[in-house]
């Protein structure tokens, strides 16, 4: 299924925009195996989002600290 292939590709590339697009344009019909694969991919996507959120939070904290020291 093209949607699953596109989703896998977006995960490998950590393309958050493409992942979001694909999640919002979920296919209407899937068989059981495709649904199970999609569920696993969605879990991976959630993990990527959580990791990216932590990374952004760290960068935000660095900016806040740098801002404190700027004149």
C-alpha positions in Angstrom: 0.0 0.0 0.0 1.4 3.4 -1.0 0.3 5.1 2.2 2.3 2.6 4.3 5.4 3.0 2.0 5.1 6.8 2.2 4.8 6.6 6.0 7.8 4.3 6.3 9.8 6.7 4.2 8.7 9.7 6.2 9.7 7.9 9.4 13.2 6.9 8.1 13.8 10.5 7.0 12.1 11.9 10.2 10.1 14.2 7.9 7.6 15.6 10.5 5.6 17.6 7.9 5.1 14.5 5.8 4.3 12.3 8.8 1.7 14.9 9.9 0.2 15.1 6.4 -0.1 11.3 6.2 -1.7 11.0 9.6 -4.2 13.6 8.6 -4.9 11.8 5.3 -5.2 8.2 6.7 -6.6 5.8 4.1 -10.3 4.8 4.3 -9.8 1.1 3.9 -7.1 -1.2 5.1 -6.9 -4.9 5.8 -5.9 -6.3 9.2 -2.2 -6.6 8.4 -2.1 -3.1 7.0 -3.8 -1.8 10.1 -1.4 -3.6 12.4 1.6 -2.2 10.4 0.0 1.3 10.5 -0.4 1.0 14.3 3.3 0.1 14.7 4.3 2.9 12.5 2.2 5.4 14.4 3.9 4.3 17.6 7.2 5.0 16.0 6.0 8.4 14.8 4.9 9.2 18.4 8.3 8.3 19.7 10.0 10.5 17.1 7.7 13.4 18.0 8.5 12.9 21.7 12.2 12.8 21.0 12.0 15.9 18.9 10.0 17.7 21.5 12.7 16.9 24.1 15.4 18.1 21.7 13.5 21.4 21.1 13.0 21.9 24.8 16.8 21.5 25.4 17.5 24.1 22.7 14.9 26.4 24.2 16.6 26.2 27.6 19.9 27.0 25.9 18.4 30.1 24.3 16.9 31.1 27.6 20.2 30.8 29.3 22.0 32.7 26.6 19.4 35.4 26.7 20.0 35.9 30.5 23.7 36.6 29.8 23.2 39.0 26.8 23.3 42.7 27.5 
